[in-house]
Amino acid sequence: VDLKRAEIIAMIEKVGSGGGQITANRAHAMVRQVLNYALKRDLIEANPALAIERLFPENSRERVLTAHEIRKFWAFLEAARANAGVGLVPGQEEGERPVNGLSWSAATGLQLCLLTLQRAGEVVGARIEEFSWTDRLWIVPAERMKGKRAHAVPLSDLAMERFRAAFDRSGGTIAFPDRSGEAPLEGKRLTRAMGRSCKLIGIDHASPHDLRRTGRTMLTSERVGVGYEVAERVIAHLVGSAVSRVYDRNEYLREKRAALEAWGAELGRVILS
């Protein structure tokens, strides 16, 4: 393989010049991994991508919605679920897609992102076998988790109601099926839906991940008062050293349930205030 460092840089810069700077960095990482594999296999003598530093900065997002934005956004989602949102034309009937482009499924999925503080892909990929309604518990299997560890999510009353409504509406084992009915929606559908929603209701752009960050931030606020470690466990972040995690397999259900109930109460206060 006669691949020059300058050629790799040119490729990364071409991707980044189109506005996909994070994508360009990921492409750089992928090239480096592929060439590392080739190096280990003795297919090449050196990896020209190793000496190339990251070309584009990645600024961590810090978007946290205000109480006013949460209230406005939730009201919009409720209107979309009832097909009474911005942009509906006279005479539309229940079940018809709002002309604002926000479907019942997208609106419900976004509400569940905020209620459970889980990732969009985890929410829209929910399947009926993951739920114990009696125990008010949702177990996201390892293969659907970013960290590849099963994650237990206690459900508030409203989260339970929204998930059950989704399964009742779909009539199958998938909470939010795509048009084929054979597979779940992709998480990026919620990202696009939220972008449209923010534009329509006049708030700064935010994503489903920003809803997760907002809830996580509010969990440890003085008003809600959840401890740092419990808040991290609610959103499936690893806590403690690798050794401690090997010996501690506790799901901390009681603590997580109390945290999500406190969050649900605070969310209700914000929505109704």
Accessible surface in RSA format (square Angstrom, percent):
REM  Atomic radii and reference values for relative SASA: ProtOr
REM  Chains: A
REM  Algorithm: Lee & Richards
REM  Probe-radius: 1.40
REM  Slices: 20
REM RES _ NUM      All-atoms   Total-Side   Main-Chain    Non-polar    All polar
REM                ABS   REL    ABS   REL    ABS   REL    ABS   REL    ABS   REL
RES VAL A   1   137.24  90.3  66.63  60.3  70.60 170.1  77.59  67.4  59.65 161.8
RES ASP A   2   118.96  83.3  91.35  90.9  27.61  65.3  41.48  97.6  77.48  77.3
RES LEU A   3    64.31  35.8  51.42  36.8  12.90  32.4  52.03  36.5  12.29  33.1
RES LYS A   4   108.95  53.2 107.56  66.0   1.39   3.3  92.10  82.9  16.86  18.0
RES ARG A   5   122.61  51.5 118.07  60.2   4.54  10.8  31.72  43.4  90.89  55.1
RES ALA A   6    72.37  66.5  61.99  95.7  10.39  23.6  65.51  92.3   6.86  18.2
RES GLU A   7    90.97  52.2  80.58  61.0  10.38  24.7  38.03  73.6  52.94  43.2
RES ILE A   8     4.44   2.5   2.27   1.7   2.17   5.2   4.44   3.2   0.00   0.0
RES ILE A   9    52.43  29.8  52.43  39.1   0.00   0.0  52.43  37.8   0.00   0.0
RES ALA A  10    56.55  52.0  49.41  76.2   7.14  16.3  52.36  73.7   4.19  11.1
RES MET A  11    65.92  34.1  59.92  39.7   6.00  14.3  59.10  50.2   6.83   9.0
RES ILE A  12     0.00   0.0   0.00   0.0   0.00   0.0   0.00   0.0   0.00   0.0
RES GLU A  13    88.94  51.1  86.39  65.4   2.55   6.1  24.41  47.2  64.53  52.7
RES LYS A  14   165.22  80.6 152.18  93.4  13.05  31.1 100.65  90.6  64.57  68.8
RES VAL A  15    50.61  33.3  39.45  35.7  11.16  26.9  46.21  40.2   4.39  11.9
RES GLY A  16     3.06   3.8   0.00   N/A   3.06   3.8   0.00   0.0   3.06   6.9
RES SER A  17    95.49  80.7  54.12  72.2  41.36  95.3  50.31 107.1  45.18  63.3
RES GLY A  18    72.18  89.0   0.00   N/A  72.18  89.0  38.29 105.1  33.89  75.9
RES GLY A  19    63.80  78.7   0.00   N/A  63.80  78.7  35.69  97.9  28.11  63.0
RES GLY A  20    25.18  31.1   0.00   N/A  25.18  31.1  22.76  62.5   2.42   5.4
RES GLN A  21    77.37  43.3  75.88  55.5   1.49   3.6  12.22  26.0  65.15  49.4
RES ILE A  22    96.07  54.7  94.48  70.4   1.59   3.8  94.48  68.0   1.59   4.3
RES THR A  23    83.92  59.7  81.06  82.2   2.85   6.8  50.83  68.3  33.09  50.0
RES ALA A  24     0.00   0.0   0.00   0.0   0.00   0.0   0.00   0.0   0.00   0.0
RES ASN A  25     7.24   5.0   2.58   2.5   4.66  11.2   2.78   6.7   4.46   4.3
RES ARG A  26   125.93  52.9 121.25  61.8   4.68  11.1  61.03  83.4  64.90  39.3
RES ALA A  27    27.51  25.3  19.44  30.0   8.08  18.4  26.66  37.5   0.85   2.3
RES HIS A  28     4.67   2.6   4.67   3.2   0.00   0.0   0.60   0.6   4.07   4.7
RES ALA A  29    26.22  24.1  26.04  40.2   0.18   0.4  26.04  36.7   0.18   0.5
RES MET A  30   114.71  59.4 113.54  75.1   1.17   2.8  97.67  83.0  17.03  22.6
RES VAL A  31    33.46  22.0  31.35  28.4   2.11   5.1  33.46  29.1   0.00   0.0
RES ARG A  32    74.22  31.2  74.22  37.8   0.00   0.0   9.98  13.6  64.24  38.9
RES GLN A  33   110.95  62.0 103.68  75.8   7.27  17.3  36.50  77.7  74.46  56.5
RES VAL A  34    87.16  57.4  83.31  75.4   3.85   9.3  86.92  75.5   0.25   0.7
RES LEU A  35    13.85   7.7  13.85   9.9   0.00   0.0  13.85   9.7   0.00   0.0
RES ASN A  36    46.04  31.8  45.59  44.1   0.45   1.1   9.96  24.0  36.08  34.9
RES TYR A  37   124.27  58.0 121.56  69.2   2.71   7.1 100.96  75.9  23.31  28.7
RES ALA A  38    12.60  11.6  12.60  19.4   0.00   0.0  12.60  17.7   0.00   0.0
RES LEU A  39    63.20  35.2  53.36  38.2   9.85  24.8  53.36  37.5   9.85  26.5
RES LYS A  40   178.46  87.1 140.48  86.2  37.98  90.4  92.36  83.1  86.10  91.7
RES ARG A  41   150.36  63.1 130.84  66.7  19.52  46.5  31.00  42.4 119.36  72.3
RES ASP A  42   126.47  88.6 104.72 104.2  21.75  51.4  28.22  66.4  98.24  98.0
RES LEU A  43   119.45  66.5  94.63  67.7  24.81  62.4  98.51  69.2  20.93  56.3
RES ILE A  44    15.35   8.7   6.31   4.7   9.04  21.8  13.93  10.0   1.42   3.8
RES GLU A  45   175.10 100.5 143.18 108.3  31.92  76.0  61.98 119.9 113.12  92.4
RES ALA A  46    67.95  62.5  57.58  88.9  10.37  23.6  60.52  85.2   7.43  19.7
RES ASN A  47    11.45   7.9   0.00   0.0  11.45  27.6   0.04   0.1  11.40  11.0
RES PRO A  48    24.35  17.8  19.96  18.2   4.40  16.0  24.35  20.1   0.00   0.0
RES ALA A  49     0.00   0.0   0.00   0.0   0.00   0.0   0.00   0.0   0.00   0.0
RES LEU A  50    97.64  54.4  73.57  52.6  24.06  60.5  73.70  51.8  23.94  64.4
RES ALA A  51    67.94  62.5  35.65  55.0  32.29  73.5  47.96  67.5  19.98  52.9
RES ILE A  52    11.53   6.6   2.01   1.5   9.51  22.9   5.96   4.3   5.57  15.1
RES GLU A  53   147.54  84.7 136.30 103.1  11.24  26.8  56.88 110.0  90.66  74.0
RES ARG A  54   151.96  63.8 122.07  62.2  29.89  71.2  35.40  48.4 116.56  70.6
RES LEU A  55    63.11  35.1  35.11  25.1  28.00  70.4  38.37  26.9  24.74  66.6
RES PHE A  56    31.67  15.8  30.60  19.0   1.08   2.8  31.65  19.2   0.02   0.1
RES PRO A  57    95.60  69.7  78.54  71.6  17.06  62.0  87.79  72.5   7.81  48.5
RES GLU A  58    54.18  31.1  24.52  18.6  29.66  70.6  11.67  22.6  42.51  34.7
RES ASN A  59   132.99  91.7 107.31 103.7  25.68  61.8  34.10  82.1  98.88  95.6
RES SER A  60    97.44  82.3  70.24  93.7  27.20  62.7  53.26 113.4  44.18  61.9
RES ARG A  61   112.30  47.2  99.01  50.5  13.29  31.6  63.85  87.3  48.45  29.4
RES GLU A  62   145.98  83.8 123.37  93.3  22.61  53.8  42.90  83.0 103.09  84.2
RES ARG A  63    44.02  18.5  35.33  18.0   8.69  20.7  33.08  45.2  10.95   6.6
RES VAL A  64    54.06  35.6  39.27  35.5  14.80  35.7  39.27  34.1  14.80  40.1
RES LEU A  65     5.54   3.1   0.14   0.1   5.41  13.6   0.14   0.1   5.41  14.6
RES THR A  66    77.48  55.1  69.31  70.3   8.17  19.5  74.46 100.0   3.02   4.6
RES ALA A  67    45.73  42.0  37.38  57.7   8.34  19.0  37.54  52.9   8.19  21.7
RES HIS A  68   108.48  59.3 106.38  73.9   2.09   5.4  79.87  82.3  28.60  33.3
RES GLU A  69    21.46  12.3  21.46  16.2   0.00   0.0   6.17  11.9  15.29  12.5
RES ILE A  70     0.44   0.2   0.30   0.2   0.14   0.3   0.44   0.3   0.00   0.0
RES ARG A  71    69.57  29.2  68.86  35.1   0.71   1.7  23.44  32.0  46.13  28.0
RES LYS A  72    80.20  39.1  72.37  44.4   7.82  18.6  46.39  41.8  33.80  36.0
RES PHE A  73     0.00   0.0   0.00   0.0   0.00   0.0   0.00   0.0   0.00   0.0
RES TRP A  74    11.70   4.7  11.69   5.7   0.01   0.0   3.30   1.8   8.40  13.6
RES ALA A  75    59.04  54.3  48.90  75.5  10.14  23.1  54.02  76.1   5.02  13.3
RES PHE A  76     9.74   4.9   4.79   3.0   4.94  12.9   9.44   5.7   0.30   0.9
RES LEU A  77     0.09   0.0   0.09   0.1   0.00   0.0   0.09   0.1   0.00   0.0
RES GLU A  78    63.68  36.6  58.69  44.4   4.99  11.9  24.47  47.3  39.22  32.0
RES ALA A  79    27.63  25.4  21.24  32.8   6.39  14.5  27.19  38.3   0.43   1.2
RES ALA A  80     0.00   0.0   0.00   0.0   0.00   0.0   0.00   0.0   0.00   0.0
RES ARG A  81    44.14  18.5  30.75  15.7  13.39  31.9   2.89   3.9  41.25  25.0
RES ALA A  82    68.79  63.2  43.80  67.6  24.99  56.9  53.31  75.1  15.48  41.0
RES ASN A  83    21.06  14.5  10.54  10.2  10.52  25.3   5.17  12.4  15.89  15.4
RES ALA A  84    70.81  65.1  44.61  68.8  26.19  59.6  49.46  69.7  21.35  56.6
RES GLY A  85     9.54  11.8   0.00   N/A   9.54  11.8   2.78   7.6   6.76  15.1
RES VAL A  86    77.70  51.1  68.34  61.9   9.35  22.5  76.11  66.1   1.58   4.3
RES GLY A  87    40.00  49.3   0.00   N/A  40.00  49.3  28.03  76.9  11.97  26.8
RES LEU A  88    43.94  24.5  18.18  13.0  25.76  64.8  18.18  12.8  25.76  69.3
RES VAL A  89    76.59  50.4  71.24  64.5   5.35  12.9  72.49  63.0   4.10  11.1
RES PRO A  90   135.36  98.7 104.06  94.9  31.30 113.8 116.37  96.1  18.99 118.0
RES GLY A  91    73.60  90.8   0.00   N/A  73.60  90.8  41.94 115.1  31.67  70.9
RES GLN A  92    50.04  28.0  21.13  15.4  28.91  68.8  11.46  24.4  38.58  29.3
RES GLU A  93   124.24  71.3 118.52  89.7   5.72  13.6  38.37  74.2  85.88  70.1
RES GLU A  94   166.50  95.6 133.83 101.2  32.67  77.8  49.89  96.5 116.61  95.2
RES GLY A  95    50.19  61.9   0.00   N/A  50.19  61.9  21.22  58.2  28.97  64.9
RES GLU A  96    79.91  45.9  71.99  54.5   7.92  18.9  35.35  68.4  44.55  36.4
RES ARG A  97   125.86  52.8 106.55  54.3  19.31  46.0  59.38  81.1  66.48  40.3
RES PRO A  98     3.08   2.2   1.23   1.1   1.86   6.8   1.23   1.0   1.86  11.5
RES VAL A  99    89.10  58.6  54.86  49.7  34.24  82.5  62.40  54.2  26.70  72.4
RES ASN A 100    14.85  10.2   0.67   0.6  14.18  34.1   9.15  22.0   5.70   5.5
RES GLY A 101    16.27  20.1   0.00   N/A  16.27  20.1  15.85  43.5   0.42   0.9
RES LEU A 102     1.68   0.9   1.68   1.2   0.00   0.0   1.68   1.2   0.00   0.0
RES SER A 103    23.56  19.9  22.75  30.4   0.81   1.9  17.41  37.1   6.16   8.6
RES TRP A 104    31.53  12.7  27.66  13.4   3.87   9.1  16.81   9.0  14.71  23.9
RES SER A 105    28.10  23.7  27.30  36.4   0.80   1.8   6.14  13.1  21.96  30.8
RES ALA A 106     8.25   7.6   8.25  12.7   0.00   0.0   8.25  11.6   0.00   0.0
RES ALA A 107     0.00   0.0   0.00   0.0   0.00   0.0   0.00   0.0   0.00   0.0
RES THR A 108     0.00   0.0   0.00   0.0   0.00   0.0   0.00   0.0   0.00   0.0
RES GLY A 109     0.00   0.0   0.00   N/A   0.00   0.0   0.00   0.0   0.00   0.0
RES LEU A 110     0.08   0.0   0.00   0.0   0.08   0.2   0.00   0.0   0.08   0.2
RES GLN A 111     0.00   0.0   0.00   0.0   0.00   0.0   0.00   0.0   0.00   0.0
RES LEU A 112     0.00   0.0   0.00   0.0   0.00   0.0   0.00   0.0   0.00   0.0
RES CYS A 113     0.85   0.6   0.71   0.8   0.13   0.3   0.58   1.5   0.26   0.3
RES LEU A 114     0.26   0.1   0.26   0.2   0.00   0.0   0.26   0.2   0.00   0.0
RES LEU A 115    10.21   5.7   4.25   3.0   5.96  15.0   4.25   3.0   5.96  16.0
RES THR A 116     1.46   1.0   0.66   0.7   0.79   1.9   1.46   2.0   0.00   0.0
RES LEU A 117     0.00   0.0   0.00   0.0   0.00   0.0   0.00   0.0   0.00   0.0
RES GLN A 118     1.14   0.6   0.00   0.0   1.14   2.7   0.00   0.0   1.14   0.9
RES ARG A 119    48.69  20.4  45.16  23.0   3.54   8.4  32.26  44.1  16.43  10.0
RES ALA A 120    14.44  13.3   9.45  14.6   5.00  11.4   9.45  13.3   5.00  13.2
RES GLY A 121    38.54  47.5   0.00   N/A  38.54  47.5  26.74  73.4  11.80  26.4
RES GLU A 122     5.78   3.3   5.24   4.0   0.54   1.3   4.23   8.2   1.54   1.3
RES VAL A 123     0.00   0.0   0.00   0.0   0.00   0.0   0.00   0.0   0.00   0.0
RES VAL A 124     1.22   0.8   1.22   1.1   0.00   0.0   1.22   1.1   0.00   0.0
RES GLY A 125     5.77   7.1   0.00   N/A   5.77   7.1   4.87  13.4   0.91   2.0
RES ALA A 126     0.00   0.0   0.00   0.0   0.00   0.0   0.00   0.0   0.00   0.0
RES ARG A 127    79.50  33.4  79.50  40.5   0.00   0.0  22.09  30.2  57.41  34.8
RES ILE A 128    59.58  33.9  55.76  41.5   3.82   9.2  55.76  40.2   3.82  10.4
RES GLU A 129   121.00  69.5  84.79  64.1  36.22  86.2  66.91 129.4  54.09  44.2
RES GLU A 130    15.63   9.0   8.05   6.1   7.58  18.0  11.38  22.0   4.25   3.5
RES PHE A 131    22.12  11.1   0.00   0.0  22.12  57.6   1.35   0.8  20.77  59.4
RES SER A 132    39.10  33.0  32.47  43.3   6.62  15.3  29.81  63.5   9.29  13.0
RES TRP A 133    55.22  22.2  46.42  22.5   8.80  20.7  35.07  18.7  20.16  32.7
RES THR A 134   129.81  92.3 100.53 101.9  29.28  69.8  73.52  98.7  56.30  85.1
RES ASP A 135    83.79  58.7  74.29  73.9   9.49  22.5  17.59  41.4  66.19  66.0
RES ARG A 136    71.90  30.2  71.90  36.7   0.00   0.0  35.61  48.7  36.29  22.0
RES LEU A 137    21.03  11.7  20.92  15.0   0.10   0.3  20.92  14.7   0.10   0.3
RES TRP A 138     0.00   0.0   0.00   0.0   0.00   0.0   0.00   0.0   0.00   0.0
RES ILE A 139    70.18  39.9  68.36  50.9   1.82   4.4  68.36  49.2   1.82   4.9
RES VAL A 140     0.00   0.0   0.00   0.0   0.00   0.0   0.00   0.0   0.00   0.0
RES PRO A 141    32.73  23.9  29.28  26.7   3.45  12.6  32.73  27.0   0.00   0.0
RES ALA A 142    35.04  32.2  32.86  50.7   2.18   5.0  32.86  46.3   2.17   5.8
RES GLU A 143   127.34  73.1 107.45  81.3  19.89  47.4  58.24 112.6  69.10  56.4
RES ARG A 144    57.74  24.2  37.98  19.4  19.76  47.0  43.01  58.8  14.73   8.9
RES MET A 145     6.32   3.3   4.39   2.9   1.93   4.6   5.16   4.4   1.16   1.5
RES LYS A 146   160.24  78.2 131.21  80.5  29.03  69.1  87.33  78.6  72.91  77.7
RES GLY A 147    55.78  68.8   0.00   N/A  55.78  68.8  37.07 101.7  18.71  41.9
RES LYS A 148   137.76  67.2 121.54  74.6  16.22  38.6  88.03  79.2  49.73  53.0
RES ARG A 149   103.36  43.4  98.15  50.0   5.20  12.4  44.25  60.5  59.11  35.8
RES ALA A 150    52.78  48.5  37.01  57.1  15.76  35.9  37.19  52.4  15.59  41.3
RES HIS A 151     9.91   5.4   9.31   6.5   0.60   1.5   2.47   2.5   7.44   8.7
RES ALA A 152     2.43   2.2   1.67   2.6   0.76   1.7   1.67   2.3   0.76   2.0
RES VAL A 153     1.20   0.8   0.44   0.4   0.76   1.8   1.20   1.0   0.00   0.0
RES PRO A 154     3.29   2.4   1.35   1.2   1.94   7.0   1.55   1.3   1.73  10.8
RES LEU A 155     3.26   1.8   0.00   0.0   3.26   8.2   1.76   1.2   1.50   4.0
RES SER A 156    18.81  15.9  15.41  20.6   3.40   7.8  15.49  33.0   3.32   4.7
RES ASP A 157   102.86  72.0  93.21  92.8   9.65  22.8  38.35  90.3  64.51  64.3
RES LEU A 158    65.41  36.4  61.30  43.9   4.11  10.3  63.84  44.8   1.57   4.2
RES ALA A 159     1.42   1.3   1.42   2.2   0.00   0.0   1.42   2.0   0.00   0.0
RES MET A 160    22.86  11.8  22.86  15.1   0.00   0.0  22.86  19.4   0.00   0.0
RES GLU A 161    81.17  46.6  74.44  56.3   6.73  16.0  55.34 107.0  25.83  21.1
RES ARG A 162    18.25   7.7  18.25   9.3   0.00   0.0   0.00   0.0  18.25  11.1
RES PHE A 163     0.00   0.0   0.00   0.0   0.00   0.0   0.00   0.0   0.00   0.0
RES ARG A 164   110.51  46.4 109.24  55.7   1.27   3.0  24.56  33.6  85.95  52.1
RES ALA A 165    23.59  21.7  15.79  24.4   7.81  17.8  20.78  29.3   2.82   7.5
RES ALA A 166     0.67   0.6   0.00   0.0   0.67   1.5   0.01   0.0   0.65   1.7
RES PHE A 167    12.97   6.5   9.04   5.6   3.93  10.2   9.37   5.7   3.60  10.3
RES ASP A 168   117.30  82.2  91.33  90.9  25.98  61.4  31.68  74.6  85.62  85.4
RES ARG A 169   127.08  53.4  92.71  47.3  34.37  81.8  38.80  53.0  88.28  53.5
RES SER A 170    37.85  32.0   2.22   3.0  35.63  82.1  10.23  21.8  27.62  38.7
RES GLY A 171    70.72  87.2   0.00   N/A  70.72  87.2  34.45  94.5  36.27  81.2
RES GLY A 172    41.06  50.6   0.00   N/A  41.06  50.6  31.81  87.3   9.25  20.7
RES THR A 173    68.84  49.0  65.20  66.1   3.65   8.7  53.52  71.9  15.32  23.2
RES ILE A 174    10.70   6.1  10.11   7.5   0.60   1.4  10.11   7.3   0.60   1.6
RES ALA A 175     2.91   2.7   0.00   0.0   2.91   6.6   0.00   0.0   2.91   7.7
RES PHE A 176     0.17   0.1   0.17   0.1   0.00   0.0   0.17   0.1   0.00   0.0
RES PRO A 177    38.10  27.8  26.83  24.5  11.27  41.0  26.83  22.1  11.27  70.0
RES ASP A 178    43.61  30.6  36.37  36.2   7.24  17.1  15.41  36.3  28.20  28.1
RES ARG A 179   229.32  96.3 189.61  96.7  39.71  94.5  87.15 119.1 142.17  86.2
RES SER A 180    75.38  63.7  41.06  54.8  34.31  79.0  49.80 106.0  25.58  35.8
RES GLY A 181    41.38  51.0   0.00   N/A  41.38  51.0  21.30  58.5  20.08  45.0
RES GLU A 182   144.95  83.2 121.95  92.3  23.00  54.8  48.05  92.9  96.90  79.1
RES ALA A 183    39.85  36.6  39.21  60.5   0.63   1.4  39.85  56.1   0.00   0.0
RES PRO A 184    44.83  32.7  37.16  33.9   7.68  27.9  37.16  30.7   7.68  47.7
RES LEU A 185    17.66   9.8  10.87   7.8   6.78  17.1  12.82   9.0   4.84  13.0
RES GLU A 186   100.21  57.5  93.37  70.6   6.84  16.3  46.39  89.7  53.82  43.9
RES GLY A 187    18.00  22.2   0.00   N/A  18.00  22.2   9.38  25.7   8.62  19.3
RES LYS A 188   119.29  58.2 111.57  68.5   7.71  18.4  59.75  53.8  59.54  63.4
RES ARG A 189    81.97  34.4  78.60  40.1   3.36   8.0  15.47  21.1  66.50  40.3
RES LEU A 190     0.09   0.1   0.09   0.1   0.00   0.0   0.09   0.1   0.00   0.0
RES THR A 191    58.08  41.3  56.70  57.5   1.38   3.3  41.34  55.5  16.74  25.3
RES ARG A 192   117.57  49.4 108.55  55.3   9.02  21.5  64.54  88.2  53.03  32.1
RES ALA A 193     0.87   0.8   0.87   1.3   0.00   0.0   0.87   1.2   0.00   0.0
RES MET A 194     0.00   0.0   0.00   0.0   0.00   0.0   0.00   0.0   0.00   0.0
RES GLY A 195    17.11  21.1   0.00   N/A  17.11  21.1  11.14  30.6   5.97  13.4
RES ARG A 196    94.91  39.9  89.25  45.5   5.66  13.5  60.63  82.9  34.29  20.8
RES SER A 197     1.04   0.9   0.68   0.9   0.36   0.8   0.29   0.6   0.75   1.1
RES CYS A 198     1.49   1.1   1.49   1.7   0.00   0.0   1.49   3.8   0.00   0.0
RES LYS A 199   180.34  88.0 155.58  95.5  24.76  59.0 106.13  95.5  74.21  79.0
RES LEU A 200    76.86  42.8  50.96  36.5  25.90  65.1  53.94  37.9  22.92  61.7
RES ILE A 201    17.81  10.1   8.16   6.1   9.65  23.3  15.09  10.9   2.72   7.4
RES GLY A 202    62.70  77.3   0.00   N/A  62.70  77.3  35.23  96.7  27.47  61.5
RES ILE A 203    20.18  11.5   4.81   3.6  15.38  37.1  11.16   8.0   9.03  24.5
RES ASP A 204   104.90  73.5  97.60  97.1   7.30  17.3  21.47  50.5  83.43  83.2
RES HIS A 205   106.64  58.3  92.66  64.4  13.98  35.8  66.11  68.1  40.52  47.2
RES ALA A 206     0.01   0.0   0.00   0.0   0.01   0.0   0.00   0.0   0.01   0.0
RES SER A 207    17.45  14.7  17.45  23.3   0.00   0.0  15.02  32.0   2.43   3.4
RES PRO A 208     7.06   5.1   4.82   4.4   2.24   8.2   5.13   4.2   1.93  12.0
RES HIS A 209    95.42  52.1  90.23  62.7   5.19  13.3  55.12  56.8  40.30  46.9
RES ASP A 210     0.21   0.1   0.21   0.2   0.00   0.0   0.00   0.0   0.21   0.2
RES LEU A 211     0.18   0.1   0.18   0.1   0.00   0.0   0.18   0.1   0.00   0.0
RES ARG A 212     6.67   2.8   6.62   3.4   0.05   0.1   3.81   5.2   2.85   1.7
RES ARG A 213    53.63  22.5  48.96  25.0   4.68  11.1  29.96  40.9  23.67  14.3
RES THR A 214     0.06   0.0   0.06   0.1   0.00   0.0   0.06   0.1   0.00   0.0
RES GLY A 215     0.00   0.0   0.00   N/A   0.00   0.0   0.00   0.0   0.00   0.0
RES ARG A 216    35.55  14.9  35.55  18.1   0.00   0.0  18.97  25.9  16.59  10.1
RES THR A 217    67.44  48.0  59.25  60.1   8.19  19.5  52.50  70.5  14.94  22.6
RES MET A 218    33.16  17.2  32.72  21.7   0.44   1.1  30.91  26.3   2.25   3.0
RES LEU A 219     0.00   0.0   0.00   0.0   0.00   0.0   0.00   0.0   0.00   0.0
RES THR A 220    56.02  39.8  30.07  30.5  25.94  61.8  15.71  21.1  40.31  60.9
RES SER A 221    40.67  34.4  29.89  39.9  10.77  24.8  37.27  79.4   3.39   4.8
RES GLU A 222   179.29 102.9 145.47 110.1  33.82  80.5  68.08 131.7 111.21  90.8
RES ARG A 223   155.10  65.1 117.39  59.8  37.72  89.8  38.69  52.9 116.41  70.6
RES VAL A 224    22.62  14.9   0.98   0.9  21.63  52.1   4.94   4.3  17.67  47.9
RES GLY A 225    56.39  69.5   0.00   N/A  56.39  69.5  24.47  67.2  31.92  71.5
RES VAL A 226    19.58  12.9   9.85   8.9   9.73  23.4  14.46  12.6   5.12  13.9
RES GLY A 227    43.72  53.9   0.00   N/A  43.72  53.9  35.99  98.8   7.74  17.3
RES TYR A 228   141.41  66.0 133.30  75.8   8.11  21.1  97.03  72.9  44.37  54.7
RES GLU A 229    96.05  55.1  94.51  71.5   1.54   3.7  26.53  51.3  69.52  56.8
RES VAL A 230    31.17  20.5  31.03  28.1   0.15   0.4  31.03  27.0   0.15   0.4
RES ALA A 231     0.00   0.0   0.00   0.0   0.00   0.0   0.00   0.0   0.00   0.0
RES GLU A 232    21.00  12.1  21.00  15.9   0.00   0.0   1.01   2.0  19.98  16.3
RES ARG A 233    51.33  21.6  47.89  24.4   3.44   8.2  10.46  14.3  40.87  24.8
RES VAL A 234     1.97   1.3   0.00   0.0   1.97   4.7   0.83   0.7   1.14   3.1
RES ILE A 235     5.42   3.1   5.42   4.0   0.00   0.0   5.42   3.9   0.00   0.0
RES ALA A 236    29.68  27.3   4.95   7.6  24.73  56.3  11.92  16.8  17.77  47.1
RES HIS A 237    77.74  42.5  69.01  48.0   8.73  22.3  51.20  52.8  26.54  30.9
RES LEU A 238   101.94  56.8  75.18  53.8  26.76  67.3  76.71  53.9  25.23  67.9
RES VAL A 239    17.28  11.4   8.70   7.9   8.59  20.7  11.93  10.4   5.35  14.5
RES GLY A 240    51.46  63.5   0.00   N/A  51.46  63.5  31.59  86.7  19.88  44.5
RES SER A 241    67.78  57.3  51.93  69.3  15.84  36.5  52.95 112.8  14.83  20.8
RES ALA A 242    65.21  60.0  57.13  88.2   8.08  18.4  58.06  81.8   7.16  19.0
RES VAL A 243   103.24  67.9 101.26  91.7   1.98   4.8 103.18  89.7   0.06   0.2
RES SER A 244    49.36  41.7  41.10  54.8   8.27  19.0  46.45  98.9   2.91   4.1
RES ARG A 245    58.35  24.5  56.21  28.7   2.14   5.1  16.02  21.9  42.34  25.7
RES VAL A 246    88.40  58.2  79.54  72.0   8.85  21.3  79.95  69.5   8.45  22.9
RES TYR A 247   182.61  85.3 150.72  85.8  31.88  83.0 106.36  79.9  76.25  94.0
RES ASP A 248    54.44  38.1  42.55  42.3  11.90  28.1  25.01  58.9  29.43  29.4
RES ARG A 249   158.38  66.5 133.08  67.8  25.30  60.2  69.75  95.3  88.64  53.7
RES ASN A 250    94.91  65.5  72.24  69.8  22.68  54.6  21.84  52.6  73.08  70.6
RES GLU A 251    74.19  42.6  66.79  50.5   7.39  17.6  33.25  64.3  40.94  33.4
RES TYR A 252    49.44  23.1  47.66  27.1   1.78   4.6  29.54  22.2  19.90  24.5
RES LEU A 253    63.17  35.2  59.24  42.4   3.93   9.9  59.27  41.6   3.90  10.5
RES ARG A 254   194.44  81.6 183.97  93.8  10.47  24.9  82.91 113.3 111.53  67.6
RES GLU A 255    61.77  35.5  55.22  41.8   6.55  15.6  31.36  60.7  30.42  24.8
RES LYS A 256     4.89   2.4   4.89   3.0   0.00   0.0   0.88   0.8   4.01   4.3
RES ARG A 257    58.13  24.4  58.08  29.6   0.05   0.1  33.98  46.4  24.15  14.6
RES ALA A 258    59.16  54.4  50.02  77.2   9.14  20.8  53.79  75.7   5.37  14.2
RES ALA A 259     3.97   3.7   1.16   1.8   2.81   6.4   3.57   5.0   0.41   1.1
RES LEU A 260     7.33   4.1   5.86   4.2   1.46   3.7   5.86   4.1   1.46   3.9
RES GLU A 261    89.98  51.7  80.38  60.8   9.60  22.8  31.46  60.8  58.52  47.8
RES ALA A 262    34.36  31.6  23.42  36.1  10.94  24.9  30.82  43.4   3.55   9.4
RES TRP A 263     0.22   0.1   0.22   0.1   0.00   0.0   0.22   0.1   0.00   0.0
RES GLY A 264    21.53  26.5   0.00   N/A  21.53  26.5  11.99  32.9   9.54  21.4
RES ALA A 265    71.91  66.1  50.53  78.0  21.38  48.6  62.92  88.6   8.99  23.8
RES GLU A 266    13.03   7.5  10.09   7.6   2.94   7.0   3.56   6.9   9.47   7.7
RES LEU A 267     2.24   1.2   2.17   1.6   0.07   0.2   2.24   1.6   0.00   0.0
RES GLY A 268    25.51  31.5   0.00   N/A  25.51  31.5  25.01  68.6   0.50   1.1
RES ARG A 269   101.77  42.7  90.25  46.0  11.53  27.4  59.39  81.2  42.38  25.7
RES VAL A 270     0.99   0.7   0.60   0.5   0.39   0.9   0.99   0.9   0.00   0.0
RES ILE A 271    34.50  19.6  24.25  18.1  10.25  24.7  24.25  17.5  10.25  27.8
RES LEU A 272   154.83  86.2 123.20  88.1  31.63  79.5 126.40  88.8  28.43  76.5
RES SER A 273    82.47  69.7  30.78  41.1  51.70 119.1  63.68 135.6  18.79  26.3
END  Absolute sums over single chains surface
CHAIN  1 A    14946.9      11706.9       3240.1       8473.7       6473.2
END  Absolute sums over all chains
TOTAL         14946.9      11706.9       3240.1       8473.7       6473.2
